[in-house]
């Protein structure tokens, strides 16, 4: 690959990357939209909900443990 090709590829990646991922633009991300479409098309709503509950519970436990350590 030449230097021009590398520079062009880098510029394309920078142009495609979102500026800052926020809650407001999270759902409009192309990967997230494709994920939602995959879940809908394959009837995986129940399984996706179970996975999200599991992930949220793990994050909540980690945050709760972190807060308890800082208070002591």
N, C-alpha and C positions, 0 to 999 in steps of 0.2 A: 504494500500500500504506500502510496506517496503521501507527502505531508499535506498536500491539498485535499486529498480524500479524507484524511484524519480530521483536518480542520472542518471540513464540510459536515462530517458525521457528528462532530462535537457540537457544532452550531445547531444542527437539526434537533439533537437531544435537548439542548437548552431551550429551544423554541417550544418543544412539546411539553416540557415539565411545567406543572402549575406553580404559580408564584408561592403561595402559602396554602397549605391544606387546612381549611377551617371546617367547622360543623356545617356552615351554610353551603359550601361548595363540595362537600364530601360525596353527596349522592349523585352529583353531576359528573363525577370522575368516570371515565370510560371503563376502567376495570370494575368498578363497583356496579355500574349499570349492567355490564356483561354478567357479573355474578348474580345479580337479582334476576336477570333473564334466564340464566341457567337453572336457578332454583325454581322459578315459575314453570318453565317448560318441562322439567322433570318431576314435578310434584314433590318437591323436597321441603315444603314449608315446615312440617312438623320437625324434621331432623335438623333443619337450620335453626329453628327456635330453640331446640334442646342444646345445640352447640353454643348459641349465643348466651343462653342462661348459664351454662357451664363456664364460659369465658368471663362473663361479668362477675360471677361469684368468686372466681379466682382473683380477679383484679381487686374486688372489694375486700377480700381477705388480706391481700398484700398491702393495700392502703391502710386498712385498720391496724395491722401489725406495725406498719411504719409510724403511724400516729402515736401508738402506745409507747414506742421506744423513745420518741422525741419528748414526750411528757415527763418521763422519769428522769 
